[in-house]
Amino acid sequence: MLTNDQIIRYSRHILLPEMGGKGQEKLLSSKVLLIGAGGLGSPVALYLAAAGVGTLGIVDGDHVDLSNLQRQVIHATPDIGRLKVDSARETIAQINPDVRVVTYPEYITATNIGGILSEYDLVVDGCDNFATRYLVSDAAVIYKKPYVYGSILRLDGQAAVFNPPQGPCYRCIFPEAPPPGAVPSCQEAGVLGVLPGLLGVIQATEALKMLLGIGEPLIGRLLLVDALYMEFTEAKVARNKNCPVCGENPTITELRDENYRQETCNTELDETEEEK
């Protein structure tokens, strides 16, 4: 049952026929895990908190750096040097005291992801390297959690929702990571500061739709965003029956750290690399 203050706070949600009071109560009982409190994680966390998602788990072992502040809007100048999860928790508390924030000041690994992910309804991707992304995607399939994907570089971005068997998983579309050096990091190539805000809001929207069971999520659809020309392109993507994770005869059925390192994923898994 919503309190009087909650009825006022979420009044614009309650007015929506797709949501109403019951939908808001559902959000307040929902649990979302965010991988990363950087460029994508910042707007996702801010908007899910404002929307009244009851529990937000945030995994990030990084500290706030001056170079982050051009795009990681959940942090401020006084937060430089602090753990990102601590800075994010304090900002969220100022936005909405209804939200319980669970912080994990560590990097996600095959060893710890199962115990963390199993506690949540869905996971949102805010990571910055292929090794972590494949790990989170595989874990989402194994633990049967919807996975809200987002990626950015320079002035381009991508977003999708992966939730087999309703649609493909990340590996169905990208079976293997590109070879080392083929795709530069944001640290190497740059990123327009507002781009993660644009993609992060799309991710937050998709997360809310999945939690509420409304609309048509980006399942089986890969949204491509060109911010320079403000063009949105949608590509239909199908599930691969031979996928090693979500296919008919999966070969990846457990998570091992050695499978998500540079040699396996063909990308850096560098804990000093800054968040997107």
Secondary structure as UniProt FT lines:
FT   HELIX           4..9
FT   HELIX           11..14
FT   TURN            17..19
FT   HELIX           20..28
FT   STRAND          31..35
FT   TURN            39..40
FT   HELIX           41..51
FT   STRAND          55..59
FT   HELIX           66..70
FT   TURN            73..74
FT   HELIX           77..79
FT   TURN            80..81
FT   HELIX           84..95
FT   TURN            97..98
FT   STRAND          100..104
FT   TURN            110..112
FT   HELIX           113..117
FT   TURN            118..119
FT   STRAND          122..125
FT   HELIX           130..142
FT   TURN            143..144
FT   STRAND          147..154
FT   STRAND          156..162
FT   TURN            164..165
FT   HELIX           170..173
FT   TURN            180..181
FT   HELIX           186..189
FT   TURN            193..194
FT   HELIX           195..212
FT   STRAND          221..226
FT   TURN            227..230
FT   STRAND          231..236
FT   TURN            241..242
FT   TURN            244..246
FT   HELIX           257..260
FT   HELIX           262..265
FT   TURN            271..272
//
